[in-house]
Protein backbone atom coordinates (compact mmCIF):
# COMPACT_ATOMS: atom_id res chain seq x y z
CA UNK A 1 0.00 0.00 0.00
CA UNK A 2 1.36 3.44 -0.88
CA UNK A 3 2.37 5.71 1.98
CA UNK A 4 0.05 8.64 2.63
CA UNK A 5 0.48 11.87 4.53
CA UNK A 6 -2.02 12.61 7.29
CA UNK A 7 -4.78 15.14 6.78
CA UNK A 8 -5.01 18.26 8.96
CA UNK A 9 -7.28 16.72 11.59
CA UNK A 10 -5.23 13.56 12.01
CA UNK A 11 -1.97 15.56 12.03
CA UNK A 12 -3.26 17.74 14.84
CA UNK A 13 -4.40 14.69 16.80
CA UNK A 14 -0.99 13.05 16.42
CA UNK A 15 0.70 16.32 17.31
CA UNK A 16 -1.29 16.59 20.55
CA UNK A 17 -0.51 12.98 21.51
CA UNK A 18 3.18 13.48 20.76
CA UNK A 19 3.40 16.64 22.80
CA UNK A 20 1.54 15.09 25.75
CA UNK A 21 3.96 12.15 25.75
CA UNK A 22 6.92 14.54 25.82
CA UNK A 23 5.70 17.24 28.15
CA UNK A 24 3.48 15.54 30.73
CA UNK A 25 6.50 14.93 32.95
CA UNK A 26 6.55 18.69 33.61
CA UNK A 27 3.15 19.86 34.92
CA UNK A 28 4.35 23.48 34.90
CA UNK A 29 4.16 23.61 31.09
CA UNK A 30 1.07 25.71 30.24
CA UNK A 31 -1.47 24.75 27.57
CA UNK A 32 -0.50 25.90 24.09
CA UNK A 33 -2.41 26.99 21.00
CA UNK A 34 -3.20 24.43 18.33
CA UNK A 35 -2.06 24.32 14.71
CA UNK A 36 1.13 25.87 13.32
CA UNK A 37 1.50 28.33 16.19
CA UNK A 38 1.34 25.44 18.66
CA UNK A 39 4.02 23.54 16.77
CA UNK A 40 6.33 26.54 17.00
CA UNK A 41 5.66 26.72 20.76
CA UNK A 42 6.34 23.02 21.27
CA UNK A 43 9.51 23.14 19.20
CA UNK A 44 10.70 26.08 21.30
CA UNK A 45 10.16 24.09 24.49
CA UNK A 46 12.13 21.16 23.09
CA UNK A 47 15.16 23.04 21.74
CA UNK A 48 17.48 21.32 24.17
CA UNK A 49 15.47 18.09 24.35
CA UNK A 50 14.55 15.15 22.13
CA UNK A 51 15.60 15.62 18.49
CA UNK A 52 13.30 12.88 17.24
CA UNK A 53 10.30 14.55 18.88
CA UNK A 54 11.13 17.95 17.38
CA UNK A 55 11.66 16.38 13.95
CA UNK A 56 8.37 14.48 14.14
CA UNK A 57 6.46 17.62 15.10
CA UNK A 58 7.94 19.44 12.11
CA UNK A 59 6.99 16.51 9.87
CA UNK A 60 3.38 16.80 11.08
CA UNK A 61 3.47 20.44 10.11
CA UNK A 62 4.97 19.94 6.61
CA UNK A 63 5.30 16.23 5.68
CA UNK A 64 6.12 16.87 2.02
CA UNK A 65 9.23 18.86 2.99
CA UNK A 66 10.74 16.52 5.58
CA UNK A 67 11.23 13.25 3.66
CA UNK A 68 11.18 11.12 6.86
CA UNK A 69 9.49 11.10 10.26
CA UNK A 70 12.69 10.68 12.30
CA UNK A 71 16.12 12.33 12.04
CA UNK A 72 19.03 10.58 10.36
CA UNK A 73 20.89 8.17 12.62
CA UNK A 74 24.42 8.73 13.92
CA UNK A 75 25.61 5.94 11.63
CA UNK A 76 24.17 7.66 8.57
CA UNK A 77 25.61 11.01 9.64
CA UNK A 78 29.06 9.45 10.09
CA UNK A 79 28.82 7.66 6.73
CA UNK A 80 28.05 10.95 4.99
CA UNK A 81 30.80 12.87 6.79
CA UNK A 82 33.36 10.25 5.75
CA UNK A 83 32.71 11.15 2.11
CA UNK A 84 34.18 14.64 2.56
CA UNK A 85 37.52 14.14 0.79
CA UNK A 86 40.90 15.11 2.28
CA UNK A 87 41.45 17.96 -0.19
CA UNK A 88 38.09 19.46 0.83
CA UNK A 89 38.99 19.10 4.50
CA UNK A 90 42.19 21.11 4.00
CA UNK A 91 40.56 23.72 1.77
CA UNK A 92 39.96 27.22 3.09
CA UNK A 93 36.50 27.28 1.51
CA UNK A 94 33.49 26.30 3.66
CA UNK A 95 31.63 23.01 3.79
CA UNK A 96 27.89 23.46 3.18
CA UNK A 97 25.12 21.29 4.60
CA UNK A 98 21.68 21.52 3.00
CA UNK A 99 18.67 20.74 5.19
CA UNK A 100 20.13 20.79 8.68
CA UNK A 101 16.97 19.48 10.40
CA UNK A 102 17.65 18.88 14.08
CA UNK A 103 21.40 18.59 13.55
CA UNK A 104 22.21 14.88 13.35
CA UNK A 105 24.26 15.23 10.16
CA UNK A 106 25.67 18.55 11.42
CA UNK A 107 27.00 16.74 14.47
CA UNK A 108 28.51 14.00 12.30
CA UNK A 109 30.33 16.56 10.15
CA UNK A 110 31.74 18.35 13.19
CA UNK A 111 32.76 15.11 14.88
CA UNK A 112 34.62 14.09 11.70
CA UNK A 113 37.03 16.98 12.29
CA UNK A 114 35.51 19.90 10.38
CA UNK A 115 35.87 22.99 12.62
CA UNK A 116 32.64 24.88 13.34
CA UNK A 117 33.77 28.07 11.61
CA UNK A 118 34.11 26.20 8.30
CA UNK A 119 30.57 24.78 8.33
CA UNK A 120 27.55 26.56 6.86
CA UNK A 121 24.15 24.92 7.42
CA UNK A 122 21.12 25.93 5.38
CA UNK A 123 17.69 25.13 6.83
CA UNK A 124 14.40 26.37 5.41
CA UNK A 125 12.23 25.94 8.51
CA UNK A 126 12.65 28.87 10.95
CA UNK A 127 12.02 26.74 14.05
CA UNK A 128 14.66 24.20 13.05
CA UNK A 129 17.11 26.94 12.04
CA UNK A 130 16.64 28.51 15.48
CA UNK A 131 17.23 25.15 17.14
CA UNK A 132 20.43 24.59 15.13
CA UNK A 133 21.76 28.04 16.03
CA UNK A 134 21.30 27.29 19.72
CA UNK A 135 22.86 23.83 19.52
CA UNK A 136 25.90 24.54 17.35
CA UNK A 137 27.87 27.57 18.47
CA UNK A 138 30.39 28.76 15.91
CA UNK A 139 28.54 27.17 12.96
CA UNK A 140 26.92 29.56 10.46
CA UNK A 141 23.19 28.78 10.29
CA UNK A 142 21.25 30.27 7.39
CA UNK A 143 17.46 30.19 7.21
CA UNK A 144 16.53 30.04 3.57
CA UNK A 145 15.67 28.04 0.46
CA UNK A 146 18.31 25.75 -1.05
CA UNK A 147 17.28 26.92 -4.52
CA UNK A 148 18.78 30.29 -3.58
CA UNK A 149 22.05 28.91 -2.24
CA UNK A 150 24.35 30.84 -4.58
CA UNK A 151 22.64 34.15 -3.79
CA UNK A 152 22.61 33.49 -0.04
CA UNK A 153 26.35 32.76 -0.06
CA UNK A 154 27.16 35.60 -2.47
CA UNK A 155 25.63 37.99 0.07
CA UNK A 156 28.43 36.83 2.39
CA UNK A 157 31.16 37.09 -0.22
CA UNK A 158 31.32 33.31 -0.81
CA UNK A 159 31.58 32.12 -4.40
CA UNK A 160 33.20 28.70 -3.86
CA UNK A 161 32.65 25.83 -1.42
CA UNK A 162 34.76 22.78 -0.63
CA UNK A 163 31.95 20.20 -0.49
CA UNK A 164 28.17 19.99 -0.12
CA UNK A 165 26.44 17.52 2.19
CA UNK A 166 22.72 17.27 1.51
CA UNK A 167 19.98 15.94 3.75
CA UNK A 168 17.26 17.23 1.43
CA UNK A 169 14.67 14.76 0.08
CA UNK A 170 15.58 15.55 -3.54
CA UNK A 171 13.45 12.71 -4.89
CA UNK A 172 10.37 14.52 -3.56
CA UNK A 173 11.27 17.81 -5.21
CA UNK A 174 9.60 18.96 -8.43
CA UNK A 175 12.01 18.66 -11.36
CA UNK A 176 12.60 22.40 -11.68
CA UNK A 177 13.27 22.79 -7.95
CA UNK A 178 15.68 19.84 -7.93
CA UNK A 179 17.54 21.23 -10.94
CA UNK A 180 17.83 24.64 -9.26
CA UNK A 181 19.33 23.08 -6.12
CA UNK A 182 21.78 20.82 -7.95
CA UNK A 183 22.86 23.45 -10.46
CA UNK A 184 23.40 25.89 -7.60
CA UNK A 185 25.62 23.41 -5.77
CA UNK A 186 27.82 22.79 -8.81
CA UNK A 187 28.08 26.49 -9.55
CA UNK A 188 29.94 26.66 -6.22
CA UNK A 189 31.82 23.34 -6.22
CA UNK A 190 35.19 23.04 -8.00
CA UNK A 191 35.51 20.16 -10.51
CA UNK A 192 35.94 16.84 -8.76
CA UNK A 193 34.46 17.98 -5.44
CA UNK A 194 31.36 16.11 -4.21
CA UNK A 195 27.72 16.71 -3.60
CA UNK A 196 27.05 14.07 -0.94
CA UNK A 197 23.44 12.87 -0.80
CA UNK A 198 21.58 10.04 0.90
CA UNK A 199 18.46 8.21 -0.18
CA UNK A 200 16.25 5.42 1.13
CA UNK A 201 15.89 3.73 -2.26
CA UNK A 202 18.29 1.56 -4.26
CA UNK A 203 18.47 3.97 -7.19
CA UNK A 204 20.37 7.23 -7.38
CA UNK A 205 18.56 10.09 -5.62
CA UNK A 206 18.90 12.36 -8.66
CA UNK A 207 19.29 11.76 -12.41
CA UNK A 208 23.05 12.14 -12.85
CA UNK A 209 22.86 12.13 -16.66
CA UNK A 210 20.54 15.14 -16.61
CA UNK A 211 23.14 17.18 -14.79
CA UNK A 212 26.15 15.58 -16.53
CA UNK A 213 27.48 14.19 -13.27
CA UNK A 214 29.47 11.15 -12.26
CA UNK A 215 27.38 9.24 -9.67
CA UNK A 216 28.66 6.62 -7.25
CA UNK A 217 26.96 4.76 -4.42
CA UNK A 218 29.56 4.83 -1.66
CA UNK A 219 27.91 3.52 1.50
CA UNK A 220 24.99 1.46 2.76
CA UNK A 221 23.64 2.11 6.25
CA UNK A 222 21.40 -0.75 7.30
CA UNK A 223 21.08 0.40 10.91
CA UNK A 224 19.16 3.53 10.03
CA UNK A 225 15.37 4.01 10.06
CA UNK A 226 14.71 3.30 7.27
CA UNK A 227 17.95 1.81 5.85
CA UNK A 228 19.75 4.34 3.67
CA UNK A 229 22.33 4.62 0.91
CA UNK A 230 24.91 7.38 0.49
CA UNK A 231 25.84 8.65 -2.96
CA UNK A 232 28.40 11.13 -4.24
CA UNK A 233 27.95 13.25 -7.36
CA UNK A 234 30.81 15.05 -9.08
CA UNK A 235 31.51 17.09 -12.16
CA UNK A 236 34.36 15.79 -14.28
CA UNK A 237 37.68 17.28 -13.26
N, C-alpha and C positions, 0 to 999 in steps of 0.2 A: 504494500500500500504506500502511496506517495506521502511524503511528509507534508504537513500543513502547518501554517502559522495560526496562532489563536486569534479569535476575533476580540473586539474591544472588551466585551463583557467578561469573557473567560480570562483575558490577560489581566484585567483588574482583579478578578478573583484570585488568580495565582499570585499576583503581586501582594495582595493582602495576606495570603497564607504565608508567603515567603518572609515578609516583614515580621509577621507575628512570631514565626519560628526563630528569627534572629534577635528580635528586640524584647521578647517577653521576659528575658532574664533581668531586665532593668525596668522596674515599674515606674521610674521617674520620667521615662520618655513620654512626652505628651502625644495625644492623637495628632495625626497629620492629614492634610487634605488629600483627596484622591486624584487619580489621573497623573498627567505629566508633572504637575507641580509637586505631587506627593512623591514621585520617583526621585526628583531632585532632592527633596528633603531627606528621604531615606538614604540616598547615595552620600549625602553630606554627613549623615550620622555614622556611616560605615567607612569613612575615608581611611581610617587606620585599622579596619577590621578585616572581614572575610572577603577576599577578592572574588571568589566564586559567587558569593551572594550579590555583590555589586554588579558583576558581569551579567548575572541572570536577570537582575532588575532592569538593566539597560537593554537586554534582549527583549524583555516583555514590552518595553517602550518602542523599540524599533527593530523587530526581528529580521527584516530584510537587509539591514546594514551590519549585523553582527556576525553572521556566518556560522555561529555555534552558540550553545547555551552555557558553556563553561569556558574559562580561560585555557590557553595552551598550557600543557604540563611543563614542568622543569626539564624533563628529558627532551621535549620538542624544542624548547628555548635553547638548550645547550647544543642540540644538533644544528640549529640554524646559526648560532653564533660561531660554531666551528667552521662554517663555510666562508667566513670573512678571511680572505687570503692574507699571507704575511705582508705583501707589499701594501695592501690597504691599511693594515694595522700600523705600519710605520710611516704612512702618508700624513702630511699636515692637514689635509682636507678632512671634513667631518664625515662620520658615518650617519646615515639617515635611517630611521625606523618609521615605517608607515603603518598607522593603525595601532597605537600603543596600548589601547584597551586598559586593563588594570595593571599592566607592567610586568607580566611574566616574561615576555621576550626581552623587554628592557633590562630586567634583572640578569637574564642569561648573557646579554651582550656585555654588561658591565663586569660580571663575574668572569668573563673570558679574557679580561685584561684591557678592555677599551676604557680609557679614563672618561669620567663624566663630562668634562668640558668638550670632548670630541663628539659627543652623541647629541643628535637632534631628533626628537620624537614628534611626529605629526599625528594628532588625534582630532577627529572631527567633532566628537561629542563634548560639549563644554564641561559636563560633570566629570567625565573621565579625564579630560585634560587637567582639570583642577586637582583631581586625585593624584595624577602622575606628578604634577608640580610639587605637591606636598610630600610625596614619597621619595622623589629622586632629586635631591639637592645637587646643584651643579650641572644637571642635564638641561638642555634647552628644550622646553615643551612649547610647541606651536599648536594652537587650536585653529584648524582650517581644513580645507578640502584637498585631498591628494591630487586632484586634477589641476590644482593651482600651485603645485610644488615649486616649479621654477620661479614663479613670481614671488612666492613667499620667501624663498631663499635669496632672490635677487634684492629684495628689500633690505636684506642684511649683508649685502655685498658678497654673497656666495654664488659662484657660477660653476663650481665643480665639487663633486663629492667622491669619497673613496670607495663606498659600497652602499647598497640599499638593501635593507632587510624589511620584508613586507609581511605583515599579518593581515592584510586586507583580503576579503573573500572575492578575489577577482573573477571567479567563475560566476558569481551572482551579479556582476556589473553588466549593464547594457554595453554593447560593443563600442559605442562612441566614448563612453566613460572609461572603459578599460584601455582603449587606445590612448586616450589623453593621459592617463596615469603612466602607462608604460613608456610612451614617447617622452614624457617629462623626465622620467628617471634616466633614460639613455641620452637625453640632452645634457645631463649633468655628469654622467659616468664616463670616465675615460675608456677607450677600447680595451677589452679584456677584463674589465672589472665587473663584478656580478650584481645582478638583481637576485636576491635570495627570497624564495617564495615557498610556502607550504600549501598542501592541499590534502583533502581527505579521500580523494579518488585515485585510481591507478594512473590515469592519464595526466598529461601536463596541464597545469592550471591556467595556461594561456597559450594561444596558437603561435608558436615560435616562428613559423614560416611567414605569418602575416607581418611580423615585426622584423624579419630577417635576423633572427637570433639563433645562437647555438644553445640548445636546451639539454640539460643533463639531470637525471634523477640521482641525487647524491646520498640520500639517507632515508631509512624507513624507521619510523618510531611506533612500534606496536603498543607500547605501554603509554599511550595517550588516549584520551576520550574525545572523539573516536580515533582509531589509529591513523597516523598521518605520514605523508611523504614530503621530503624536502627536495626542491629543485633549484638549480641555478640557471640563469639566463645571461648570456654575454653577447656583446657585439664582437665581430671578428677584429682581432688586433691589427 
